[in-house]
Amino acid sequence: MKIDVIHSLIDSFESHFQQTEGGVEFWLACDFQHLLGYSEWRNLTAVISKVRTACEVSNHAIPDHSTKW
């Protein structure tokens, strides 16, 4: 992947973060749906399910990778 494409993607993701009153940054999955090119929420939830399974199989705690999955 070309470096300019990578920078564009990073900028796009970074521009969608939210912030708590305490200054903690977070992103909403519904924002990622569109940023990642998923037209339907159910398609993204299938991917999230696969990520959860990958975490479990590799003995990684799911909360280490997301707090709301």
HTML snippet that shows the backbone in 3Dmol.js (N, CA, C, O; Angstrom):
<script src="https://3Dmol.org/build/3Dmol-min.js"></script>
<div id="view" style="width:600px;height:400px;position:relative"></div>
<script>
const pdb = `
ATOM      1  N   MET A   1       0.848  -1.179   0.000  1.00  0.00           N
ATOM      2  CA  MET A   1       0.000   0.000   0.000  1.00  0.00           C
ATOM      3  C   MET A   1       0.888   1.235   0.000  1.00  0.00           C
ATOM      4  O   MET A   1       1.895   1.294   0.707  1.00  0.00           O
ATOM      5  N   LYS A   2       0.513   2.189  -0.778  1.00  0.00           N
ATOM      6  CA  LYS A   2       1.314   3.405  -0.886  1.00  0.00           C
ATOM      7  C   LYS A   2       1.195   4.233   0.384  1.00  0.00           C
ATOM      8  O   LYS A   2       0.152   4.248   1.036  1.00  0.00           O
ATOM      9  N   ILE A   3       2.275   4.919   0.724  1.00  0.00           N
ATOM     10  CA  ILE A   3       2.345   5.694   1.954  1.00  0.00           C
ATOM     11  C   ILE A   3       1.295   6.794   2.005  1.00  0.00           C
ATOM     12  O   ILE A   3       0.768   7.087   3.078  1.00  0.00           O
ATOM     13  N   ASP A   4       0.981   7.407   0.869  1.00  0.00           N
ATOM     14  CA  ASP A   4      -0.030   8.463   0.876  1.00  0.00           C
ATOM     15  C   ASP A   4      -1.425   7.912   1.162  1.00  0.00           C
ATOM     16  O   ASP A   4      -2.244   8.587   1.787  1.00  0.00           O
ATOM     17  N   VAL A   5      -1.696   6.696   0.709  1.00  0.00           N
ATOM     18  CA  VAL A   5      -2.978   6.044   1.013  1.00  0.00           C
ATOM     19  C   VAL A   5      -3.050   5.729   2.504  1.00  0.00           C
ATOM     20  O   VAL A   5      -4.089   5.920   3.135  1.00  0.00           O
ATOM     21  N   ILE A   6      -1.951   5.251   3.058  1.00  0.00           N
ATOM     22  CA  ILE A   6      -1.896   4.937   4.489  1.00  0.00           C
ATOM     23  C   ILE A   6      -2.146   6.195   5.311  1.00  0.00           C
ATOM     24  O   ILE A   6      -2.933   6.170   6.257  1.00  0.00           O
ATOM     25  N   HIS A   7      -1.490   7.283   4.964  1.00  0.00           N
ATOM     26  CA  HIS A   7      -1.677   8.541   5.695  1.00  0.00           C
ATOM     27  C   HIS A   7      -3.119   9.036   5.580  1.00  0.00           C
ATOM     28  O   HIS A   7      -3.675   9.555   6.548  1.00  0.00           O
ATOM     29  N   SER A   8      -3.712   8.883   4.429  1.00  0.00           N
ATOM     30  CA  SER A   8      -5.101   9.295   4.232  1.00  0.00           C
ATOM     31  C   SER A   8      -6.041   8.481   5.119  1.00  0.00           C
ATOM     32  O   SER A   8      -6.955   9.032   5.732  1.00  0.00           O
ATOM     33  N   LEU A   9      -5.818   7.179   5.185  1.00  0.00           N
ATOM     34  CA  LEU A   9      -6.646   6.315   6.034  1.00  0.00           C
ATOM     35  C   LEU A   9      -6.479   6.663   7.510  1.00  0.00           C
ATOM     36  O   LEU A   9      -7.461   6.726   8.249  1.00  0.00           O
ATOM     37  N   ILE A  10      -5.256   6.885   7.933  1.00  0.00           N
ATOM     38  CA  ILE A  10      -5.000   7.253   9.331  1.00  0.00           C
ATOM     39  C   ILE A  10      -5.705   8.560   9.660  1.00  0.00           C
ATOM     40  O   ILE A  10      -6.360   8.668  10.697  1.00  0.00           O
ATOM     41  N   ASP A  11      -5.579   9.544   8.794  1.00  0.00           N
ATOM     42  CA  ASP A  11      -6.236  10.834   9.020  1.00  0.00           C
ATOM     43  C   ASP A  11      -7.751  10.667   9.113  1.00  0.00           C
ATOM     44  O   ASP A  11      -8.401  11.295   9.949  1.00  0.00           O
ATOM     45  N   SER A  12      -8.303   9.828   8.260  1.00  0.00           N
ATOM     46  CA  SER A  12      -9.741   9.603   8.266  1.00  0.00           C
ATOM     47  C   SER A  12     -10.188   8.977   9.583  1.00  0.00           C
ATOM     48  O   SER A  12     -11.178   9.415  10.170  1.00  0.00           O
ATOM     49  N   PHE A  13      -9.476   7.966  10.050  1.00  0.00           N
ATOM     50  CA  PHE A  13      -9.827   7.321  11.314  1.00  0.00           C
ATOM     51  C   PHE A  13      -9.634   8.277  12.485  1.00  0.00           C
ATOM     52  O   PHE A  13     -10.484   8.352  13.372  1.00  0.00           O
ATOM     53  N   GLU A  14      -8.542   8.993  12.494  1.00  0.00           N
ATOM     54  CA  GLU A  14      -8.251   9.911  13.594  1.00  0.00           C
ATOM     55  C   GLU A  14      -9.275  11.042  13.675  1.00  0.00           C
ATOM     56  O   GLU A  14      -9.553  11.548  14.762  1.00  0.00           O
ATOM     57  N   SER A  15      -9.824  11.431  12.557  1.00  0.00           N
ATOM     58  CA  SER A  15     -10.787  12.532  12.569  1.00  0.00           C
ATOM     59  C   SER A  15     -12.139  12.118  13.143  1.00  0.00           C
ATOM     60  O   SER A  15     -12.987  12.976  13.388  1.00  0.00           O
ATOM     61  N   HIS A  16     -12.355  10.833  13.360  1.00  0.00           N
ATOM     62  CA  HIS A  16     -13.631  10.345  13.879  1.00  0.00           C
ATOM     63  C   HIS A  16     -13.598   9.969  15.358  1.00  0.00           C
ATOM     64  O   HIS A  16     -14.591   9.457  15.876  1.00  0.00           O
ATOM     65  N   PHE A  17     -12.496  10.204  16.045  1.00  0.00           N
ATOM     66  CA  PHE A  17     -12.472   9.803  17.446  1.00  0.00           C
ATOM     67  C   PHE A  17     -13.363  10.719  18.281  1.00  0.00           C
ATOM     68  O   PHE A  17     -13.589  11.882  17.947  1.00  0.00           O
ATOM     69  N   GLN A  18     -13.853  10.157  19.362  1.00  0.00           N
ATOM     70  CA  GLN A  18     -14.638  10.894  20.346  1.00  0.00           C
ATOM     71  C   GLN A  18     -13.769  10.997  21.594  1.00  0.00           C
ATOM     72  O   GLN A  18     -12.722  10.355  21.674  1.00  0.00           O
ATOM     73  N   GLN A  19     -14.187  11.781  22.549  1.00  0.00           N
ATOM     74  CA  GLN A  19     -13.378  11.933  23.759  1.00  0.00           C
ATOM     75  C   GLN A  19     -14.297  12.077  24.972  1.00  0.00           C
ATOM     76  O   GLN A  19     -15.275  12.824  24.939  1.00  0.00           O
ATOM     77  N   THR A  20     -13.966  11.355  26.036  1.00  0.00           N
ATOM     78  CA  THR A  20     -14.728  11.480  27.274  1.00  0.00           C
ATOM     79  C   THR A  20     -14.337  12.777  27.967  1.00  0.00           C
ATOM     80  O   THR A  20     -13.368  13.430  27.578  1.00  0.00           O
ATOM     81  N   GLU A  21     -15.092  13.147  28.989  1.00  0.00           N
ATOM     82  CA  GLU A  21     -14.761  14.344  29.758  1.00  0.00           C
ATOM     83  C   GLU A  21     -13.394  14.223  30.417  1.00  0.00           C
ATOM     84  O   GLU A  21     -12.733  15.225  30.689  1.00  0.00           O
ATOM     85  N   GLY A  22     -12.976  12.975  30.672  1.00  0.00           N
ATOM     86  CA  GLY A  22     -11.669  12.737  31.272  1.00  0.00           C
ATOM     87  C   GLY A  22     -10.531  12.704  30.271  1.00  0.00           C
ATOM     88  O   GLY A  22      -9.377  12.509  30.650  1.00  0.00           O
ATOM     89  N   GLY A  23     -10.845  12.894  28.987  1.00  0.00           N
ATOM     90  CA  GLY A  23      -9.809  12.952  27.967  1.00  0.00           C
ATOM     91  C   GLY A  23      -9.472  11.623  27.313  1.00  0.00           C
ATOM     92  O   GLY A  23      -8.510  11.544  26.548  1.00  0.00           O
ATOM     93  N   VAL A  24     -10.250  10.564  27.599  1.00  0.00           N
ATOM     94  CA  VAL A  24      -9.995   9.254  26.995  1.00  0.00           C
ATOM     95  C   VAL A  24     -10.587   9.245  25.589  1.00  0.00           C
ATOM     96  O   VAL A  24     -11.764   9.552  25.401  1.00  0.00           O
ATOM     97  N   GLU A  25      -9.765   8.891  24.605  1.00  0.00           N
ATOM     98  CA  GLU A  25     -10.221   8.825  23.221  1.00  0.00           C
ATOM     99  C   GLU A  25     -10.856   7.466  22.941  1.00  0.00           C
ATOM    100  O   GLU A  25     -10.400   6.435  23.435  1.00  0.00           O
ATOM    101  N   PHE A  26     -11.923   7.489  22.135  1.00  0.00           N
ATOM    102  CA  PHE A  26     -12.557   6.237  21.726  1.00  0.00           C
ATOM    103  C   PHE A  26     -13.221   6.446  20.375  1.00  0.00           C
ATOM    104  O   PHE A  26     -13.444   7.579  19.949  1.00  0.00           O
ATOM    105  N   TRP A  27     -13.529   5.363  19.716  1.00  0.00           N
ATOM    106  CA  TRP A  27     -14.202   5.390  18.427  1.00  0.00           C
ATOM    107  C   TRP A  27     -15.464   4.554  18.534  1.00  0.00           C
ATOM    108  O   TRP A  27     -15.506   3.583  19.289  1.00  0.00           O
ATOM    109  N   LEU A  28     -16.479   4.919  17.792  1.00  0.00           N
ATOM    110  CA  LEU A  28     -17.720   4.168  17.750  1.00  0.00           C
ATOM    111  C   LEU A  28     -17.693   3.193  16.576  1.00  0.00           C
ATOM    112  O   LEU A  28     -17.264   3.534  15.474  1.00  0.00           O
ATOM    113  N   ALA A  29     -18.157   1.981  16.834  1.00  0.00           N
ATOM    114  CA  ALA A  29     -18.160   0.963  15.783  1.00  0.00           C
ATOM    115  C   ALA A  29     -18.993   1.402  14.588  1.00  0.00           C
ATOM    116  O   ALA A  29     -18.662   1.072  13.449  1.00  0.00           O
ATOM    117  N   CYS A  30     -20.067   2.138  14.833  1.00  0.00           N
ATOM    118  CA  CYS A  30     -20.901   2.574  13.697  1.00  0.00           C
ATOM    119  C   CYS A  30     -20.142   3.537  12.790  1.00  0.00           C
ATOM    120  O   CYS A  30     -20.419   3.603  11.592  1.00  0.00           O
ATOM    121  N   ASP A  31     -19.187   4.284  13.347  1.00  0.00           N
ATOM    122  CA  ASP A  31     -18.335   5.124  12.503  1.00  0.00           C
ATOM    123  C   ASP A  31     -17.380   4.257  11.686  1.00  0.00           C
ATOM    124  O   ASP A  31     -17.141   4.530  10.510  1.00  0.00           O
ATOM    125  N   PHE A  32     -16.837   3.216  12.309  1.00  0.00           N
ATOM    126  CA  PHE A  32     -15.931   2.317  11.597  1.00  0.00           C
ATOM    127  C   PHE A  32     -16.638   1.605  10.453  1.00  0.00           C
ATOM    128  O   PHE A  32     -16.027   1.315   9.424  1.00  0.00           O
ATOM    129  N   GLN A  33     -17.915   1.325  10.630  1.00  0.00           N
ATOM    130  CA  GLN A  33     -18.677   0.642   9.583  1.00  0.00           C
ATOM    131  C   GLN A  33     -18.492   1.351   8.251  1.00  0.00           C
ATOM    132  O   GLN A  33     -18.177   0.721   7.242  1.00  0.00           O
ATOM    133  N   HIS A  34     -18.685   2.642   8.253  1.00  0.00           N
ATOM    134  CA  HIS A  34     -18.587   3.408   7.004  1.00  0.00           C
ATOM    135  C   HIS A  34     -17.139   3.635   6.587  1.00  0.00           C
ATOM    136  O   HIS A  34     -16.817   3.593   5.400  1.00  0.00           O
ATOM    137  N   LEU A  35     -16.272   3.874   7.558  1.00  0.00           N
ATOM    138  CA  LEU A  35     -14.860   4.093   7.228  1.00  0.00           C
ATOM    139  C   LEU A  35     -14.234   2.864   6.593  1.00  0.00           C
ATOM    140  O   LEU A  35     -13.359   2.977   5.734  1.00  0.00           O
ATOM    141  N   LEU A  36     -14.688   1.679   7.020  1.00  0.00           N
ATOM    142  CA  LEU A  36     -14.142   0.432   6.482  1.00  0.00           C
ATOM    143  C   LEU A  36     -14.882  -0.048   5.239  1.00  0.00           C
ATOM    144  O   LEU A  36     -14.521  -1.066   4.649  1.00  0.00           O
ATOM    145  N   GLY A  37     -15.916   0.687   4.846  1.00  0.00           N
ATOM    146  CA  GLY A  37     -16.610   0.356   3.609  1.00  0.00           C
ATOM    147  C   GLY A  37     -17.726  -0.666   3.736  1.00  0.00           C
ATOM    148  O   GLY A  37     -18.143  -1.248   2.735  1.00  0.00           O
ATOM    149  N   TYR A  38     -18.217  -0.894   4.948  1.00  0.00           N
ATOM    150  CA  TYR A  38     -19.329  -1.828   5.129  1.00  0.00           C
ATOM    151  C   TYR A  38     -20.641  -1.065   4.981  1.00  0.00           C
ATOM    152  O   TYR A  38     -20.887  -0.098   5.702  1.00  0.00           O
ATOM    153  N   SER A  39     -21.473  -1.498   4.054  1.00  0.00           N
ATOM    154  CA  SER A  39     -22.731  -0.796   3.808  1.00  0.00           C
ATOM    155  C   SER A  39     -23.804  -1.176   4.824  1.00  0.00           C
ATOM    156  O   SER A  39     -24.747  -0.420   5.052  1.00  0.00           O
ATOM    157  N   GLU A  40     -23.654  -2.350   5.432  1.00  0.00           N
ATOM    158  CA  GLU A  40     -24.653  -2.812   6.398  1.00  0.00           C
ATOM    159  C   GLU A  40     -23.977  -3.190   7.710  1.00  0.00           C
ATOM    160  O   GLU A  40     -22.898  -3.783   7.733  1.00  0.00           O
ATOM    161  N   TRP A  41     -24.647  -2.826   8.800  1.00  0.00           N
ATOM    162  CA  TRP A  41     -24.113  -3.089  10.140  1.00  0.00           C
ATOM    163  C   TRP A  41     -23.868  -4.579  10.357  1.00  0.00           C
ATOM    164  O   TRP A  41     -22.873  -4.956  10.976  1.00  0.00           O
ATOM    165  N   ARG A  42     -24.763  -5.430   9.856  1.00  0.00           N
ATOM    166  CA  ARG A  42     -24.632  -6.874  10.090  1.00  0.00           C
ATOM    167  C   ARG A  42     -23.333  -7.423   9.496  1.00  0.00           C
ATOM    168  O   ARG A  42     -22.774  -8.392  10.011  1.00  0.00           O
ATOM    169  N   ASN A  43     -22.858  -6.814   8.424  1.00  0.00           N
ATOM    170  CA  ASN A  43     -21.593  -7.266   7.836  1.00  0.00           C
ATOM    171  C   ASN A  43     -20.413  -6.949   8.755  1.00  0.00           C
ATOM    172  O   ASN A  43     -19.477  -7.740   8.868  1.00  0.00           O
ATOM    173  N   LEU A  44     -20.464  -5.795   9.405  1.00  0.00           N
ATOM    174  CA  LEU A  44     -19.389  -5.442  10.337  1.00  0.00           C
ATOM    175  C   LEU A  44     -19.463  -6.302  11.599  1.00  0.00           C
ATOM    176  O   LEU A  44     -18.429  -6.688  12.145  1.00  0.00           O
ATOM    177  N   THR A  45     -20.669  -6.602  12.064  1.00  0.00           N
ATOM    178  CA  THR A  45     -20.774  -7.418  13.280  1.00  0.00           C
ATOM    179  C   THR A  45     -20.216  -8.822  13.056  1.00  0.00           C
ATOM    180  O   THR A  45     -19.706  -9.447  13.986  1.00  0.00           O
ATOM    181  N   ALA A  46     -20.313  -9.313  11.827  1.00  0.00           N
ATOM    182  CA  ALA A  46     -19.722 -10.619  11.519  1.00  0.00           C
ATOM    183  C   ALA A  46     -18.201 -10.559  11.658  1.00  0.00           C
ATOM    184  O   ALA A  46     -17.582 -11.502  12.151  1.00  0.00           O
ATOM    185  N   VAL A  47     -17.607  -9.461  11.227  1.00  0.00           N
ATOM    186  CA  VAL A  47     -16.158  -9.277  11.350  1.00  0.00           C
ATOM    187  C   VAL A  47     -15.772  -9.151  12.824  1.00  0.00           C
ATOM    188  O   VAL A  47     -14.774  -9.728  13.255  1.00  0.00           O
ATOM    189  N   ILE A  48     -16.553  -8.404  13.591  1.00  0.00           N
ATOM    190  CA  ILE A  48     -16.283  -8.235  15.022  1.00  0.00           C
ATOM    191  C   ILE A  48     -16.335  -9.590  15.720  1.00  0.00           C
ATOM    192  O   ILE A  48     -15.517  -9.865  16.597  1.00  0.00           O
ATOM    193  N   SER A  49     -17.274 -10.425  15.344  1.00  0.00           N
ATOM    194  CA  SER A  49     -17.367 -11.766  15.917  1.00  0.00           C
ATOM    195  C   SER A  49     -16.103 -12.572  15.625  1.00  0.00           C
ATOM    196  O   SER A  49     -15.623 -13.305  16.490  1.00  0.00           O
ATOM    197  N   LYS A  50     -15.570 -12.444  14.430  1.00  0.00           N
ATOM    198  CA  LYS A  50     -14.334 -13.140  14.070  1.00  0.00           C
ATOM    199  C   LYS A  50     -13.148 -12.620  14.880  1.00  0.00           C
ATOM    200  O   LYS A  50     -12.271 -13.392  15.268  1.00  0.00           O
ATOM    201  N   VAL A  51     -13.125 -11.310  15.134  1.00  0.00           N
ATOM    202  CA  VAL A  51     -12.047 -10.727  15.942  1.00  0.00           C
ATOM    203  C   VAL A  51     -12.120 -11.275  17.361  1.00  0.00           C
ATOM    204  O   VAL A  51     -11.091 -11.616  17.945  1.00  0.00           O
ATOM    205  N   ARG A  52     -13.327 -11.363  17.923  1.00  0.00           N
ATOM    206  CA  ARG A  52     -13.501 -11.912  19.274  1.00  0.00           C
ATOM    207  C   ARG A  52     -12.978 -13.348  19.328  1.00  0.00           C
ATOM    208  O   ARG A  52     -12.271 -13.727  20.262  1.00  0.00           O
ATOM    209  N   THR A  53     -13.334 -14.136  18.321  1.00  0.00           N
ATOM    210  CA  THR A  53     -12.890 -15.526  18.272  1.00  0.00           C
ATOM    211  C   THR A  53     -11.369 -15.610  18.170  1.00  0.00           C
ATOM    212  O   THR A  53     -10.745 -16.433  18.839  1.00  0.00           O
ATOM    213  N   ALA A  54     -10.779 -14.765  17.340  1.00  0.00           N
ATOM    214  CA  ALA A  54      -9.320 -14.751  17.195  1.00  0.00           C
ATOM    215  C   ALA A  54      -8.653 -14.407  18.523  1.00  0.00           C
ATOM    216  O   ALA A  54      -7.628 -14.990  18.874  1.00  0.00           O
ATOM    217  N   CYS A  55      -9.230 -13.464  19.258  1.00  0.00           N
ATOM    218  CA  CYS A  55      -8.676 -13.104  20.573  1.00  0.00           C
ATOM    219  C   CYS A  55      -8.734 -14.292  21.519  1.00  0.00           C
ATOM    220  O   CYS A  55      -7.761 -14.600  22.207  1.00  0.00           O
ATOM    221  N   GLU A  56      -9.877 -14.952  21.548  1.00  0.00           N
ATOM    222  CA  GLU A  56     -10.048 -16.098  22.448  1.00  0.00           C
ATOM    223  C   GLU A  56      -9.091 -17.230  22.097  1.00  0.00           C
ATOM    224  O   GLU A  56      -8.460 -17.804  22.984  1.00  0.00           O
ATOM    225  N   VAL A  57      -8.977 -17.554  20.823  1.00  0.00           N
ATOM    226  CA  VAL A  57      -8.120 -18.653  20.379  1.00  0.00           C
ATOM    227  C   VAL A  57      -6.647 -18.366  20.676  1.00  0.00           C
ATOM    228  O   VAL A  57      -5.883 -19.276  20.995  1.00  0.00           O
ATOM    229  N   SER A  58      -6.260 -17.105  20.568  1.00  0.00           N
ATOM    230  CA  SER A  58      -4.853 -16.745  20.794  1.00  0.00           C
ATOM    231  C   SER A  58      -4.578 -16.314  22.240  1.00  0.00           C
ATOM    232  O   SER A  58      -3.515 -15.774  22.549  1.00  0.00           O
ATOM    233  N   ASN A  59      -5.554 -16.561  23.116  1.00  0.00           N
ATOM    234  CA  ASN A  59      -5.421 -16.243  24.545  1.00  0.00           C
ATOM    235  C   ASN A  59      -5.163 -14.762  24.810  1.00  0.00           C
ATOM    236  O   ASN A  59      -4.435 -14.415  25.740  1.00  0.00           O
ATOM    237  N   HIS A  60      -5.751 -13.898  24.005  1.00  0.00           N
ATOM    238  CA  HIS A  60      -5.700 -12.455  24.243  1.00  0.00           C
ATOM    239  C   HIS A  60      -7.042 -12.025  24.832  1.00  0.00           C
ATOM    240  O   HIS A  60      -8.098 -12.455  24.368  1.00  0.00           O
ATOM    241  N   ALA A  61      -6.991 -11.191  25.835  1.00  0.00           N
ATOM    242  CA  ALA A  61      -8.226 -10.711  26.454  1.00  0.00           C
ATOM    243  C   ALA A  61      -8.941  -9.756  25.500  1.00  0.00           C
ATOM    244  O   ALA A  61      -8.341  -8.812  24.987  1.00  0.00           O
ATOM    245  N   ILE A  62     -10.211 -10.010  25.272  1.00  0.00           N
ATOM    246  CA  ILE A  62     -10.987  -9.161  24.377  1.00  0.00           C
ATOM    247  C   ILE A  62     -10.968  -7.705  24.838  1.00  0.00           C
ATOM    248  O   ILE A  62     -10.806  -6.816  24.002  1.00  0.00           O
ATOM    249  N   PRO A  63     -11.127  -7.424  26.138  1.00  0.00           N
ATOM    250  CA  PRO A  63     -11.087  -6.008  26.558  1.00  0.00           C
ATOM    251  C   PRO A  63      -9.766  -5.295  26.250  1.00  0.00           C
ATOM    252  O   PRO A  63      -9.725  -4.065  26.204  1.00  0.00           O
ATOM    253  N   ASP A  64      -8.687  -6.058  26.039  1.00  0.00           N
ATOM    254  CA  ASP A  64      -7.421  -5.435  25.661  1.00  0.00           C
ATOM    255  C   ASP A  64      -7.497  -4.854  24.251  1.00  0.00           C
ATOM    256  O   ASP A  64      -6.692  -3.997  23.884  1.00  0.00           O
ATOM    257  N   HIS A  65      -8.452  -5.315  23.473  1.00  0.00           N
ATOM    258  CA  HIS A  65      -8.580  -4.901  22.081  1.00  0.00           C
ATOM    259  C   HIS A  65      -9.826  -4.072  21.825  1.00  0.00           C
ATOM    260  O   HIS A  65      -9.916  -3.368  20.819  1.00  0.00           O
ATOM    261  N   SER A  66     -10.771  -4.155  22.722  1.00  0.00           N
ATOM    262  CA  SER A  66     -11.979  -3.325  22.653  1.00  0.00           C
ATOM    263  C   SER A  66     -12.747  -3.493  23.949  1.00  0.00           C
ATOM    264  O   SER A  66     -12.791  -4.585  24.517  1.00  0.00           O
ATOM    265  N   THR A  67     -13.343  -2.427  24.409  1.00  0.00           N
ATOM    266  CA  THR A  67     -14.091  -2.502  25.661  1.00  0.00           C
ATOM    267  C   THR A  67     -15.552  -2.824  25.478  1.00  0.00           C
ATOM    268  O   THR A  67     -16.206  -3.205  26.449  1.00  0.00           O
ATOM    269  N   LYS A  68     -16.096  -2.694  24.294  1.00  0.00           N
ATOM    270  CA  LYS A  68     -17.530  -2.886  24.094  1.00  0.00           C
ATOM    271  C   LYS A  68     -17.883  -4.033  23.141  1.00  0.00           C
ATOM    272  O   LYS A  68     -19.050  -4.167  22.773  1.00  0.00           O
ATOM    273  N   TRP A  69     -16.936  -4.851  22.734  1.00  0.00           N
ATOM    274  CA  TRP A  69     -17.264  -5.934  21.813  1.00  0.00           C
ATOM    275  C   TRP A  69     -17.876  -7.043  22.602  1.00  0.00           C
ATOM    276  O   TRP A  69     -18.238  -8.075  22.037  1.00  0.00           O
TER     277      TRP A  69
END
`;
const viewer = $3Dmol.createViewer("view");
viewer.addModel(pdb, "pdb");
viewer.setStyle({}, {cartoon: {color: "spectrum"}});
viewer.zoomTo();
viewer.render();
</script>
